[in-house]
Amino acid sequence: MSDFRVKTKARAQFVDITDEVNRAVAAQQITTGLCNLFVPHTTCAVIVSENWDADVTTDMLAHLQRLVPRDGGYRHGEGNSQAHILSVMLGTSINIPLEGAKLKLGKWQGVMLAEFDGPRERTVLVSVVAAQRTGSK
C-alpha cells in the first residue's frame, strides 16, 4: 500500500489525480490486478469521471450543490454537513482494474478527488492486489 497527498484550493472542487494514482500503482510493481483507492476523510470522495471536458465536472459540482445545499438547515455544529452528505453519496473508495501496471480506464475517464470541505490537504491510499493466475499446475 502507498499513499499521496492532494492540496485542494476551494471549498468544493474536483481534482484530477489520475497521474498520481498511476505513479503509485507503478511503484507497487504489479502489472495486472485491481487497484483500490480510499480517502480516509468524511468530507471528500473519490470518483471516476470524464477528465477531458472540464465542463462535465463543473456541471456535476453545480448539480450536487443544488441537490444538497450548503445551508440546508442541518444540525451538525461545524457547518459542513453538506460535505459529509456529499462524501457519503459519492463514496470514499473505488476499485479500478489494472493492465500493464496502469489503471484500465476508458478513453475519456480519469480519477478525481471530490473535495467538499476545502481548502485542505487530503490523503489518498492506494492498494493494489495482483490478479491470480489459474489453470496451471
The first five atom37 places (N, CA, C, CB, O) and aatype in JSON, in Angstrom:
{
  "aatype": [12, 15, 3, 13, 1, 19, 11, 16, 11, 0, 1, 0, 5, 13, 19, 3, 9, 16, 3, 6, 19, 2, 1, 0, 19, 0, 0, 5, 5, 9, 16, 16, 7, 10, 4, 2, 10, 13, 19, 14, 8, 16, 16, 4, 0, 19, 9, 19, 15, 6, 2, 17, 3, 0, 3, 19, 16, 16, 3, 12, 10, 0, 8, 10, 5, 1, 10, 19, 14, 1, 3, 7, 7, 18, 1, 8, 7, 6, 7, 2, 15, 5, 0, 8, 9, 10, 15, 19, 12, 10, 7, 16, 15, 9, 2, 9, 14, 10, 6, 7, 0, 11, 10, 11, 10, 7, 11, 17, 5, 7, 19, 12, 10, 0, 6, 13, 3, 7, 14, 1, 6, 1, 16, 19, 10, 19, 15, 19, 19, 0, 0, 5, 1, 16, 7, 15, 11],
  "atom_mask": [
    [1, 1, 1, 1, 1],
    [1, 1, 1, 1, 1],
    [1, 1, 1, 1, 1],
    [1, 1, 1, 1, 1],
    [1, 1, 1, 1, 1],
    [1, 1, 1, 1, 1],
    [1, 1, 1, 1, 1],
    [1, 1, 1, 1, 1],
    [1, 1, 1, 1, 1],
    [1, 1, 1, 1, 1],
    [1, 1, 1, 1, 1],
    [1, 1, 1, 1, 1],
    [1, 1, 1, 1, 1],
    [1, 1, 1, 1, 1],
    [1, 1, 1, 1, 1],
    [1, 1, 1, 1, 1],
    [1, 1, 1, 1, 1],
    [1, 1, 1, 1, 1],
    [1, 1, 1, 1, 1],
    [1, 1, 1, 1, 1],
    [1, 1, 1, 1, 1],
    [1, 1, 1, 1, 1],
    [1, 1, 1, 1, 1],
    [1, 1, 1, 1, 1],
    [1, 1, 1, 1, 1],
    [1, 1, 1, 1, 1],
    [1, 1, 1, 1, 1],
    [1, 1, 1, 1, 1],
    [1, 1, 1, 1, 1],
    [1, 1, 1, 1, 1],
    [1, 1, 1, 1, 1],
    [1, 1, 1, 1, 1],
    [1, 1, 1, 0, 1],
    [1, 1, 1, 1, 1],
    [1, 1, 1, 1, 1],
    [1, 1, 1, 1, 1],
    [1, 1, 1, 1, 1],
    [1, 1, 1, 1, 1],
    [1, 1, 1, 1, 1],
    [1, 1, 1, 1, 1],
    [1, 1, 1, 1, 1],
    [1, 1, 1, 1, 1],
    [1, 1, 1, 1, 1],
    [1, 1, 1, 1, 1],
    [1, 1, 1, 1, 1],
    [1, 1, 1, 1, 1],
    [1, 1, 1, 1, 1],
    [1, 1, 1, 1, 1],
    [1, 1, 1, 1, 1],
    [1, 1, 1, 1, 1],
    [1, 1, 1, 1, 1],
    [1, 1, 1, 1, 1],
    [1, 1, 1, 1, 1],
    [1, 1, 1, 1, 1],
    [1, 1, 1, 1, 1],
    [1, 1, 1, 1, 1],
    [1, 1, 1, 1, 1],
    [1, 1, 1, 1, 1],
    [1, 1, 1, 1, 1],
    [1, 1, 1, 1, 1],
    [1, 1, 1, 1, 1],
    [1, 1, 1, 1, 1],
    [1, 1, 1, 1, 1],
    [1, 1, 1, 1, 1],
    [1, 1, 1, 1, 1],
    [1, 1, 1, 1, 1],
    [1, 1, 1, 1, 1],
    [1, 1, 1, 1, 1],
    [1, 1, 1, 1, 1],
    [1, 1, 1, 1, 1],
    [1, 1, 1, 1, 1],
    [1, 1, 1, 0, 1],
    [1, 1, 1, 0, 1],
    [1, 1, 1, 1, 1],
    [1, 1, 1, 1, 1],
    [1, 1, 1, 1, 1],
    [1, 1, 1, 0, 1],
    [1, 1, 1, 1, 1],
    [1, 1, 1, 0, 1],
    [1, 1, 1, 1, 1],
    [1, 1, 1, 1, 1],
    [1, 1, 1, 1, 1],
    [1, 1, 1, 1, 1],
    [1, 1, 1, 1, 1],
    [1, 1, 1, 1, 1],
    [1, 1, 1, 1, 1],
    [1, 1, 1, 1, 1],
    [1, 1, 1, 1, 1],
    [1, 1, 1, 1, 1],
    [1, 1, 1, 1, 1],
    [1, 1, 1, 0, 1],
    [1, 1, 1, 1, 1],
    [1, 1, 1, 1, 1],
    [1, 1, 1, 1, 1],
    [1, 1, 1, 1, 1],
    [1, 1, 1, 1, 1],
    [1, 1, 1, 1, 1],
    [1, 1, 1, 1, 1],
    [1, 1, 1, 1, 1],
    [1, 1, 1, 0, 1],
    [1, 1, 1, 1, 1],
    [1, 1, 1, 1, 1],
    [1, 1, 1, 1, 1],
    [1, 1, 1, 1, 1],
    [1, 1, 1, 1, 1],
    [1, 1, 1, 0, 1],
    [1, 1, 1, 1, 1],
    [1, 1, 1, 1, 1],
    [1, 1, 1, 1, 1],
    [1, 1, 1, 0, 1],
    [1, 1, 1, 1, 1],
    [1, 1, 1, 1, 1],
    [1, 1, 1, 1, 1],
    [1, 1, 1, 1, 1],
    [1, 1, 1, 1, 1],
    [1, 1, 1, 1, 1],
    [1, 1, 1, 1, 1],
    [1, 1, 1, 0, 1],
    [1, 1, 1, 1, 1],
    [1, 1, 1, 1, 1],
    [1, 1, 1, 1, 1],
    [1, 1, 1, 1, 1],
    [1, 1, 1, 1, 1],
    [1, 1, 1, 1, 1],
    [1, 1, 1, 1, 1],
    [1, 1, 1, 1, 1],
    [1, 1, 1, 1, 1],
    [1, 1, 1, 1, 1],
    [1, 1, 1, 1, 1],
    [1, 1, 1, 1, 1],
    [1, 1, 1, 1, 1],
    [1, 1, 1, 1, 1],
    [1, 1, 1, 1, 1],
    [1, 1, 1, 1, 1],
    [1, 1, 1, 0, 1],
    [1, 1, 1, 1, 1],
    [1, 1, 1, 1, 1]
  ],
  "atom_positions": [
    [[0.85, -1.18, 0.0], [0.0, 0.0, 0.0], [0.9, 1.24, 0.0], [-0.97, 0.0, 1.23], [1.97, 1.25, 0.59]],
    [[0.42, 2.27, -0.68], [1.12, 3.55, -0.65], [0.07, 4.65, -0.53], [2.0, 3.74, -1.93], [-1.13, 4.4, -0.59]],
    [[0.56, 5.87, -0.38], [-0.37, 6.99, -0.32], [0.3, 8.22, -0.92], [-0.81, 7.27, 1.14], [1.51, 8.27, -1.11]],
    [[-0.53, 9.2, -1.2], [-0.03, 10.5, -1.62], [-0.99, 11.56, -1.12], [0.14, 10.58, -3.17], [-2.12, 11.26, -0.73]],
    [[-0.54, 12.8, -1.13], [-1.33, 13.92, -0.63], [-1.81, 14.8, -1.79], [-0.5, 14.76, 0.38], [-1.14, 14.93, -2.82]],
    [[-2.97, 15.4, -1.59], [-3.55, 16.32, -2.56], [-3.94, 17.58, -1.81], [-4.78, 15.69, -3.3], [-4.69, 17.52, -0.83]],
    [[-3.44, 18.72, -2.25], [-3.84, 20.0, -1.67], [-4.95, 20.6, -2.53], [-2.62, 20.99, -1.56], [-4.77, 20.85, -3.72]],
    [[-6.1, 20.81, -1.9], [-7.21, 21.41, -2.62], [-7.2, 22.92, -2.4], [-8.57, 20.8, -2.17], [-6.64, 23.42, -1.43]],
    [[-7.85, 23.63, -3.34], [-7.78, 25.09, -3.32], [-9.12, 25.77, -3.09], [-7.2, 25.58, -4.59], [-9.17, 27.0, -2.94]],
    [[-10.2, 25.01, -3.07], [-11.52, 25.61, -2.93], [-12.38, 24.78, -1.98], [-12.21, 25.73, -4.31], [-12.04, 23.64, -1.66]],
    [[-13.47, 25.36, -1.53], [-14.38, 24.61, -0.65], [-14.9, 23.37, -1.35], [-15.57, 25.49, -0.22], [-14.94, 22.29, -0.76]],
    [[-15.28, 23.51, -2.61], [-15.79, 22.37, -3.38], [-15.11, 22.37, -4.74], [-17.35, 22.44, -3.53], [-15.15, 23.36, -5.47]],
    [[-14.5, 21.24, -5.08], [-13.84, 21.12, -6.37], [-13.53, 19.66, -6.66], [-12.55, 21.97, -6.41], [-13.47, 18.83, -5.76]],
    [[-13.33, 19.36, -7.95], [-12.85, 18.06, -8.38], [-11.4, 18.23, -8.83], [-13.73, 17.46, -9.52], [-11.1, 19.13, -9.61]],
    [[-10.51, 17.37, -8.33], [-9.1, 17.43, -8.69], [-8.75, 16.12, -9.4], [-8.19, 17.66, -7.42], [-8.95, 15.04, -8.84]],
    [[-8.23, 16.22, -10.61], [-7.82, 15.03, -11.37], [-6.54, 14.48, -10.74], [-7.6, 15.37, -12.89], [-5.52, 15.15, -10.72]],
    [[-6.61, 13.26, -10.23], [-5.47, 12.62, -9.58], [-4.99, 11.38, -10.34], [-5.83, 12.23, -8.14], [-4.24, 10.57, -9.8]],
    [[-5.43, 11.24, -11.59], [-5.11, 10.04, -12.37], [-3.61, 9.79, -12.46], [-5.69, 10.17, -13.78], [-3.16, 8.67, -12.23]],
    [[-2.83, 10.81, -12.78], [-1.38, 10.64, -12.93], [-0.73, 10.2, -11.62], [-0.74, 11.93, -13.41], [0.13, 9.32, -11.61]],
    [[-1.15, 10.81, -10.5], [-0.58, 10.43, -9.2], [-0.92, 8.98, -8.86], [-1.1, 11.36, -8.09], [-0.08, 8.26, -8.32]],
    [[-2.15, 8.57, -9.16], [-2.54, 7.18, -8.89], [-1.71, 6.23, -9.75], [-4.05, 6.97, -9.15], [-1.22, 5.22, -9.25]],
    [[-1.55, 6.53, -11.03], [-0.75, 5.67, -11.9], [0.7, 5.57, -11.43], [-0.78, 6.18, -13.34], [1.32, 4.51, -11.54]],
    [[1.25, 6.66, -10.9], [2.63, 6.6, -10.35], [2.67, 5.68, -9.14], [3.13, 8.03, -9.97], [3.59, 4.88, -8.99]],
    [[1.67, 5.8, -8.27], [1.62, 4.94, -7.07], [1.44, 3.48, -7.45], [0.47, 5.38, -6.15], [2.03, 2.6, -6.82]],
    [[0.63, 3.21, -8.47], [0.44, 1.84, -8.96], [1.74, 1.29, -9.51], [-0.67, 1.78, -10.04], [2.14, 0.17, -9.16]],
    [[2.42, 2.05, -10.36], [3.67, 1.59, -10.97], [4.73, 1.27, -9.91], [4.21, 2.65, -11.94], [5.51, 0.33, -10.06]],
    [[4.75, 2.04, -8.84], [5.73, 1.82, -7.77], [5.5, 0.49, -7.06], [5.67, 2.96, -6.77], [6.43, -0.05, -6.45]],
    [[4.29, -0.04, -7.12], [4.0, -1.31, -6.44], [4.35, -2.52, -7.32], [2.52, -1.37, -6.06], [4.28, -3.65, -6.85]],
    [[4.73, -2.29, -8.56], [5.26, -3.31, -9.47], [4.33, -4.51, -9.67], [6.59, -3.8, -8.96], [4.78, -5.65, -9.73]],
    [[3.05, -4.23, -9.76], [2.07, -5.26, -10.09], [1.45, -4.85, -11.42], [0.96, -5.42, -8.95], [0.88, -3.76, -11.54]],
    [[1.55, -5.71, -12.42], [1.12, -5.31, -13.76], [-0.36, -5.56, -14.03], [1.93, -6.04, -14.79], [-1.0, -4.8, -14.75]],
    [[-0.92, -6.63, -13.44], [-2.32, -6.96, -13.67], [-2.99, -7.24, -12.34], [-2.47, -8.18, -14.62], [-2.47, -7.98, -11.51]],
    [[-4.14, -6.63, -12.13], [-4.84, -6.85, -10.88], [-5.93, -5.82, -10.67], [0.0, 0.0, 0.0], [-6.62, -5.42, -11.61]],
    [[-6.06, -5.4, -9.43], [-7.11, -4.47, -9.04], [-6.52, -3.41, -8.12], [-8.29, -5.22, -8.35], [-5.79, -3.72, -7.19]],
    [[-6.84, -2.17, -8.4], [-6.41, -1.05, -7.57], [-7.59, -0.54, -6.76], [-5.8, 0.09, -8.44], [-8.65, -0.25, -7.31]],
    [[-7.4, -0.44, -5.46], [-8.4, 0.17, -4.58], [-7.88, 1.52, -4.15], [-8.72, -0.74, -3.34], [-6.74, 1.63, -3.69]],
    [[-8.7, 2.53, -4.3], [-8.39, 3.88, -3.83], [-9.33, 4.2, -2.68], [-8.51, 4.94, -4.98], [-10.53, 3.92, -2.74]],
    [[-8.77, 4.79, -1.63], [-9.56, 5.1, -0.45], [-9.1, 6.44, 0.11], [-9.44, 3.98, 0.63], [-7.9, 6.69, 0.21]],
    [[-10.05, 7.31, 0.46], [-9.72, 8.56, 1.13], [-10.21, 8.46, 2.58], [-10.36, 9.79, 0.39], [-11.41, 8.28, 2.81]],
    [[-9.3, 8.58, 3.55], [-9.67, 8.43, 4.96], [-10.21, 9.73, 5.55], [-8.47, 7.95, 5.77], [-9.71, 10.23, 6.56]],
    [[-11.22, 10.28, 4.89], [-11.81, 11.54, 5.3], [-13.33, 11.44, 5.17], [-11.26, 12.72, 4.43], [-13.84, 10.64, 4.38]],
    [[-14.05, 12.23, 5.95], [-15.51, 12.17, 5.92], [-16.15, 13.32, 5.15], [-16.05, 12.16, 7.32], [-17.37, 13.43, 5.12]],
    [[-15.33, 14.16, 4.53], [-15.89, 15.3, 3.79], [-15.32, 15.42, 2.38], [-15.64, 16.6, 4.55], [-15.35, 16.5, 1.78]],
    [[-14.81, 14.32, 1.84], [-14.4, 14.29, 0.44], [-14.69, 12.89, -0.09], [-12.88, 14.66, 0.27], [-15.09, 12.0, 0.67]],
    [[-14.49, 12.69, -1.38], [-14.78, 11.4, -2.01], [-13.77, 11.16, -3.12], [-16.24, 11.37, -2.56], [-12.95, 12.03, -3.44]],
    [[-13.84, 9.98, -3.71], [-13.02, 9.66, -4.87], [-13.95, 9.02, -5.91], [-11.81, 8.69, -4.48], [-14.74, 8.13, -5.59]],
    [[-13.83, 9.49, -7.16], [-14.74, 9.04, -8.22], [-13.97, 8.84, -9.52], [-15.88, 10.06, -8.41], [-12.83, 9.28, -9.67]],
    [[-14.62, 8.17, -10.47], [-14.17, 8.13, -11.85], [-15.14, 8.98, -12.65], [-14.1, 6.65, -12.41], [-16.35, 8.82, -12.55]],
    [[-14.6, 9.9, -13.44], [-15.43, 10.79, -14.23], [-14.7, 11.14, -15.51], [-15.8, 12.07, -13.44], [-13.54, 10.77, -15.7]],
    [[-15.37, 11.86, -16.38], [-14.71, 12.37, -17.58], [-13.65, 13.38, -17.16], [-15.73, 13.02, -18.56], [-13.88, 14.23, -16.3]],
    [[-12.47, 13.28, -17.79], [-11.42, 14.24, -17.48], [-10.95, 15.02, -18.7], [-10.24, 13.54, -16.84], [-9.9, 15.67, -18.66]],
    [[-11.71, 14.95, -19.79], [-11.32, 15.67, -21.0], [-11.97, 17.05, -21.04], [-11.7, 14.86, -22.24], [-11.29, 18.04, -21.31]],
    [[-13.27, 17.13, -20.79], [-14.0, 18.39, -20.84], [-14.3, 18.85, -19.42], [-15.32, 18.24, -21.66], [-15.1, 18.23, -18.72]],
    [[-13.66, 19.92, -18.99], [-13.83, 20.43, -17.62], [-15.27, 20.83, -17.32], [-12.92, 21.61, -17.39], [-15.66, 20.9, -16.15]],
    [[-16.06, 21.09, -18.35], [-17.46, 21.45, -18.12], [-18.25, 20.32, -17.47], [-18.13, 21.85, -19.43], [-19.23, 20.56, -16.77]],
    [[-17.82, 19.08, -17.7], [-18.52, 17.94, -17.1], [-18.43, 18.01, -15.58], [-17.93, 16.6, -17.61], [-19.45, 17.92, -14.89]],
    [[-17.23, 18.17, -15.05], [-17.09, 18.23, -13.59], [-17.67, 19.52, -13.02], [-15.61, 18.11, -13.2], [-18.19, 19.52, -11.9]],
    [[-17.6, 20.61, -13.78], [-18.24, 21.86, -13.35], [-19.74, 21.66, -13.22], [-17.93, 23.0, -14.34], [-20.34, 22.08, -12.23]],
    [[-20.35, 21.03, -14.22], [-21.79, 20.75, -14.18], [-22.14, 19.81, -13.03], [-22.25, 20.14, -15.5], [-23.13, 20.03, -12.32]],
    [[-21.32, 18.77, -12.84], [-21.6, 17.83, -11.74], [-21.56, 18.53, -10.39], [-20.58, 16.67, -11.77], [-22.45, 18.34, -9.56]],
    [[-20.53, 19.33, -10.18], [-20.4, 20.02, -8.9], [-21.56, 20.97, -8.66], [-19.08, 20.79, -8.86], [-22.1, 21.03, -7.56]],
    [[-21.96, 21.71, -9.68], [-23.09, 22.63, -9.55], [-24.38, 21.86, -9.22], [-23.28, 23.44, -10.84], [-25.17, 22.3, -8.39]],
    [[-24.58, 20.73, -9.88], [-25.79, 19.95, -9.61], [-25.77, 19.36, -8.2], [-25.94, 18.82, -10.65], [-26.79, 19.39, -7.5]],
    [[-24.63, 18.84, -7.77], [-24.53, 18.3, -6.41], [-24.81, 19.37, -5.36], [-23.14, 17.69, -6.18], [-25.46, 19.1, -4.35]],
    [[-24.33, 20.59, -5.61], [-24.56, 21.66, -4.65], [-26.03, 22.11, -4.63], [-23.66, 22.84, -4.97], [-26.51, 22.57, -3.6]],
    [[-26.72, 21.98, -5.75], [-28.17, 22.26, -5.75], [-28.93, 21.13, -5.05], [-28.7, 22.43, -7.21], [-29.89, 21.38, -4.33]],
    [[-28.48, 19.9, -5.27], [-29.13, 18.73, -4.69], [-29.0, 18.73, -3.17], [-28.53, 17.46, -5.28], [-29.96, 18.41, -2.45]],
    [[-27.81, 19.08, -2.68], [-27.53, 19.14, -1.24], [-26.98, 20.54, -0.95], [-26.51, 17.99, -0.79], [-25.77, 20.75, -1.02]],
    [[-27.84, 21.47, -0.64], [-27.39, 22.86, -0.44], [-26.52, 23.02, 0.81], [-28.6, 23.79, -0.33], [-26.69, 22.31, 1.8]],
    [[-25.59, 23.96, 0.73], [-24.69, 24.21, 1.86], [-25.46, 24.64, 3.11], [-23.66, 25.29, 1.49], [-25.15, 24.19, 4.22]],
    [[-26.45, 25.49, 2.94], [-27.25, 25.97, 4.06], [-28.61, 25.27, 4.05], [-27.43, 27.52, 4.0], [-29.63, 25.87, 3.72]],
    [[-28.6, 24.0, 4.41], [-29.82, 23.22, 4.35], [-30.5, 23.02, 5.68], [0.0, 0.0, 0.0], [-31.33, 22.13, 5.81]],
    [[-30.17, 23.84, 6.67], [-30.81, 23.72, 7.98], [-30.33, 22.51, 8.76], [0.0, 0.0, 0.0], [-31.1, 21.92, 9.53]],
    [[-29.09, 22.12, 8.57], [-28.53, 20.94, 9.24], [-28.24, 21.22, 10.71], [-27.25, 20.48, 8.53], [-28.05, 22.37, 11.11]],
    [[-28.2, 20.18, 11.51], [-27.97, 20.32, 12.95], [-26.49, 20.26, 13.33], [-28.71, 19.24, 13.69], [-26.12, 20.77, 14.38]],
    [[-25.66, 19.66, 12.51], [-24.22, 19.5, 12.81], [-23.58, 20.86, 13.03], [-23.5, 18.74, 11.66], [-23.67, 21.74, 12.17]],
    [[-22.92, 21.04, 14.17], [-22.42, 22.34, 14.57], [-21.23, 22.89, 13.8], [0.0, 0.0, 0.0], [-20.99, 24.1, 13.86]],
    [[-20.49, 22.06, 13.08], [-19.3, 22.56, 12.38], [-19.63, 23.28, 11.08], [-18.38, 21.41, 12.09], [-18.76, 23.93, 10.5]],
    [[-20.86, 23.18, 10.62], [-21.23, 23.86, 9.39], [-20.82, 23.17, 8.11], [0.0, 0.0, 0.0], [-20.83, 23.78, 7.05]],
    [[-20.45, 21.89, 8.2], [-20.03, 21.17, 6.99], [-20.85, 19.91, 6.74], [-18.55, 20.8, 7.1], [-20.36, 18.93, 6.17]],
    [[-22.1, 19.93, 7.17], [-22.97, 18.76, 6.92], [-23.11, 18.47, 5.44], [-24.35, 18.99, 7.52], [-23.13, 17.3, 5.05]],
    [[-23.2, 19.5, 4.61], [-23.26, 19.29, 3.16], [-22.11, 18.41, 2.71], [-23.23, 20.64, 2.41], [-22.31, 17.48, 1.94]],
    [[-20.9, 18.71, 3.18], [-19.72, 17.94, 2.79], [-19.82, 16.48, 3.23], [-18.46, 18.58, 3.38], [-19.45, 15.59, 2.48]],
    [[-20.3, 16.25, 4.43], [-20.47, 14.87, 4.92], [-21.47, 14.1, 4.06], [-20.92, 14.88, 6.39], [-21.24, 12.95, 3.7]],
    [[-22.58, 14.74, 3.73], [-23.62, 14.09, 2.93], [-23.1, 13.77, 1.54], [-24.88, 14.99, 2.83], [-23.3, 12.66, 1.04]],
    [[-22.42, 14.73, 0.89], [-21.9, 14.5, -0.45], [-20.82, 13.42, -0.46], [-21.34, 15.8, -1.03], [-20.73, 12.64, -1.41]],
    [[-20.01, 13.37, 0.57], [-18.99, 12.33, 0.67], [-19.63, 10.94, 0.71], [-18.12, 12.54, 1.91], [-19.17, 10.02, 0.04]],
    [[-20.68, 10.8, 1.49], [-21.39, 9.52, 1.58], [-22.06, 9.18, 0.25], [-22.44, 9.55, 2.72], [-22.05, 8.03, -0.17]],
    [[-22.63, 10.17, -0.4], [-23.31, 9.93, -1.68], [-22.34, 9.45, -2.76], [-24.01, 11.2, -2.14], [-22.67, 8.53, -3.51]],
    [[-21.16, 10.06, -2.85], [-20.2, 9.7, -3.89], [-19.31, 8.53, -3.48], [-19.34, 10.89, -4.24], [-18.97, 7.69, -4.32]],
    [[-18.93, 8.45, -2.22], [-18.16, 7.32, -1.72], [-16.69, 7.64, -1.5], [0.0, 0.0, 0.0], [-16.09, 8.45, -2.2]],
    [[-16.13, 6.97, -0.5], [-14.74, 7.2, -0.13], [-13.78, 6.17, -0.71], [-14.62, 7.22, 1.36], [-12.59, 6.23, -0.42]],
    [[-14.28, 5.23, -1.51], [-13.38, 4.26, -2.14], [-13.94, 3.8, -3.48], [-13.14, 3.06, -1.22], [-15.15, 3.79, -3.7]],
    [[-13.02, 3.4, -4.36], [-13.37, 2.82, -5.65], [-12.34, 1.76, -6.01], [-13.45, 3.92, -6.75], [-11.22, 1.77, -5.51]],
    [[-12.74, 0.85, -6.88], [-11.84, -0.19, -7.41], [-11.74, -0.01, -8.92], [-12.35, -1.62, -7.05], [-12.74, 0.23, -9.6]],
    [[-10.51, -0.13, -9.44], [-10.26, 0.02, -10.87], [-9.32, -1.1, -11.3], [-9.66, 1.43, -11.2], [-8.31, -1.33, -10.64]],
    [[-9.63, -1.81, -12.4], [-8.72, -2.86, -12.88], [-7.39, -2.26, -13.35], [-9.38, -3.65, -14.02], [-7.31, -1.09, -13.73]],
    [[-6.37, -3.1, -13.31], [-5.04, -2.73, -13.79], [-4.65, -3.58, -14.98], [-3.98, -2.87, -12.66], [-4.96, -4.78, -15.04]],
    [[-3.99, -2.96, -15.91], [-3.4, -3.68, -17.05], [-2.12, -2.95, -17.43], [-4.41, -3.76, -18.27], [-2.12, -1.74, -17.62]],
    [[-1.02, -3.68, -17.55], [0.25, -3.06, -17.88], [0.73, -2.09, -16.82], [0.0, 0.0, 0.0], [1.35, -1.08, -17.13]],
    [[0.45, -2.39, -15.57], [0.84, -1.57, -14.41], [0.22, -0.18, -14.45], [2.35, -1.45, -14.35], [0.79, 0.77, -13.89]],
    [[-0.94, -0.04, -15.11], [-1.67, 1.23, -15.16], [-3.16, 0.98, -14.97], [-1.42, 1.97, -16.51], [-3.66, -0.12, -15.19]],
    [[-3.85, 2.02, -14.55], [-5.3, 1.93, -14.44], [-5.91, 1.66, -15.8], [-5.89, 3.23, -13.83], [-5.53, 2.3, -16.78]],
    [[-6.84, 0.73, -15.88], [-7.51, 0.41, -17.14], [-8.8, 1.24, -17.21], [-7.82, -1.13, -17.26], [-9.9, 0.74, -16.97]],
    [[-8.62, 2.5, -17.54], [-9.73, 3.44, -17.64], [-10.17, 3.58, -19.08], [-9.35, 4.81, -17.06], [-9.39, 3.29, -20.0]],
    [[-11.4, 4.02, -19.29], [-11.88, 4.32, -20.62], [-11.2, 5.56, -21.18], [0.0, 0.0, 0.0], [-10.55, 6.31, -20.45]],
    [[-11.36, 5.77, -22.47], [-10.67, 6.85, -23.18], [-10.85, 8.22, -22.52], [-11.15, 6.91, -24.61], [-9.9, 9.0, -22.46]],
    [[-12.03, 8.52, -22.05], [-12.32, 9.84, -21.5], [-12.36, 9.85, -19.98], [-13.64, 10.35, -22.05], [-12.71, 10.87, -19.38]],
    [[-12.0, 8.75, -19.33], [-12.13, 8.67, -17.88], [-10.86, 9.1, -17.15], [-12.48, 7.26, -17.49], [-9.74, 8.94, -17.64]],
    [[-11.07, 9.65, -15.98], [-9.99, 9.99, -15.06], [-10.46, 9.78, -13.64], [0.0, 0.0, 0.0], [-11.66, 9.68, -13.38]],
    [[-9.52, 9.72, -12.73], [-9.83, 9.58, -11.31], [-9.81, 10.97, -10.68], [-8.82, 8.61, -10.59], [-8.87, 11.74, -10.88]],
    [[-10.85, 11.27, -9.94], [-10.99, 12.59, -9.33], [-11.13, 12.49, -7.82], [-12.21, 13.32, -9.92], [-11.84, 11.63, -7.3]],
    [[-10.44, 13.37, -7.12], [-10.71, 13.6, -5.71], [-11.81, 14.65, -5.68], [-9.41, 14.06, -4.91], [-11.67, 15.73, -6.27]],
    [[-12.89, 14.36, -5.0], [-14.01, 15.28, -4.89], [-13.94, 15.96, -3.52], [-15.39, 14.54, -5.09], [-14.24, 15.34, -2.5]],
    [[-13.55, 17.2, -3.52], [-13.43, 17.99, -2.28], [-14.73, 18.71, -2.0], [-12.26, 19.01, -2.38], [-15.3, 19.34, -2.89]],
    [[-15.2, 18.61, -0.74], [-16.43, 19.3, -0.37], [-16.28, 20.16, 0.88], [-17.52, 18.3, -0.16], [-17.25, 20.77, 1.33]],
    [[-15.07, 20.23, 1.46], [-14.86, 20.99, 2.7], [-13.46, 21.59, 2.72], [-15.07, 20.08, 3.93], [-12.77, 21.56, 3.74]],
    [[-13.06, 22.13, 1.59], [-11.7, 22.66, 1.47], [-11.66, 24.16, 1.73], [0.0, 0.0, 0.0], [-12.64, 24.78, 2.14]],
    [[-10.48, 24.71, 1.47], [-9.28, 24.0, 1.03], [-8.64, 23.21, 2.17], [-8.27, 24.99, 0.45], [-8.66, 23.62, 3.33]],
    [[-8.09, 22.06, 1.79], [-7.45, 21.16, 2.75], [-6.34, 20.37, 2.07], [-8.49, 20.2, 3.38], [-6.18, 20.42, 0.85]],
    [[-5.58, 19.64, 2.88], [-4.67, 18.65, 2.34], [-5.3, 17.29, 2.61], [-3.22, 18.77, 2.98], [-5.63, 16.96, 3.75]],
    [[-5.45, 16.5, 1.55], [-6.11, 15.2, 1.65], [-5.11, 14.09, 1.38], [-7.28, 15.11, 0.66], [-4.09, 14.29, 0.72]],
    [[-5.4, 12.92, 1.91], [-4.59, 11.73, 1.69], [-5.38, 10.75, 0.84], [-4.15, 11.07, 3.04], [-6.57, 10.53, 1.08]],
    [[-4.71, 10.16, -0.14], [-5.31, 9.11, -0.95], [-4.48, 7.85, -0.73], [-5.37, 9.51, -2.49], [-3.27, 7.85, -0.98]],
    [[-5.12, 6.77, -0.27], [-4.46, 5.49, -0.06], [-4.65, 4.63, -1.31], [-5.02, 4.76, 1.2], [-5.75, 4.54, -1.84]],
    [[-3.57, 4.01, -1.76], [-3.59, 3.2, -2.98], [-3.15, 1.79, -2.62], [-2.65, 3.81, -4.09], [-2.01, 1.57, -2.2]],
    [[-4.06, 0.82, -2.78], [-3.76, -0.59, -2.54], [-3.91, -1.34, -3.86], [-4.69, -1.2, -1.43], [-4.87, -1.12, -4.6]],
    [[-2.96, -2.22, -4.14], [-3.0, -2.99, -5.37], [-2.97, -4.48, -5.03], [-1.82, -2.62, -6.31], [-2.14, -4.93, -4.23]],
    [[-3.89, -5.22, -5.64], [-3.95, -6.67, -5.45], [-3.64, -7.31, -6.8], [-5.35, -7.14, -4.9], [-4.28, -6.99, -7.81]],
    [[-2.67, -8.21, -6.82], [-2.3, -8.88, -8.07], [-3.38, -9.86, -8.49], [-0.96, -9.61, -7.93], [-4.03, -10.48, -7.65]],
    [[-3.56, -9.99, -9.81], [-4.51, -10.97, -10.35], [-3.97, -12.37, -10.09], [-4.75, -10.75, -11.88], [-2.77, -12.61, -10.18]],
    [[-4.86, -13.28, -9.76], [-4.48, -14.68, -9.54], [-4.41, -15.39, -10.89], [-5.51, -15.4, -8.59], [-5.28, -15.21, -11.74]],
    [[-3.39, -16.17, -11.08], [-3.29, -16.98, -12.27], [-3.98, -18.33, -12.0], [-1.8, -17.18, -12.68], [-3.77, -18.94, -10.95]],
    [[-4.79, -18.78, -12.95], [-5.47, -20.05, -12.8], [-5.15, -20.96, -13.97], [-6.99, -19.84, -12.67], [-4.7, -20.5, -15.02]],
    [[-5.37, -22.24, -13.78], [-5.22, -23.2, -14.87], [-3.85, -23.85, -14.98], [0.0, 0.0, 0.0], [-3.72, -24.83, -15.72]],
    [[-2.83, -23.35, -14.3], [-1.52, -24.01, -14.4], [-1.2, -24.71, -13.09], [-0.41, -22.97, -14.75], [-1.56, -24.25, -12.01]],
    [[-0.51, -25.85, -13.21], [-0.17, -26.62, -12.0], [1.32, -26.74, -11.85], [-0.8, -28.01, -12.05], [1.79, -27.36, -10.9]]
  ]
}
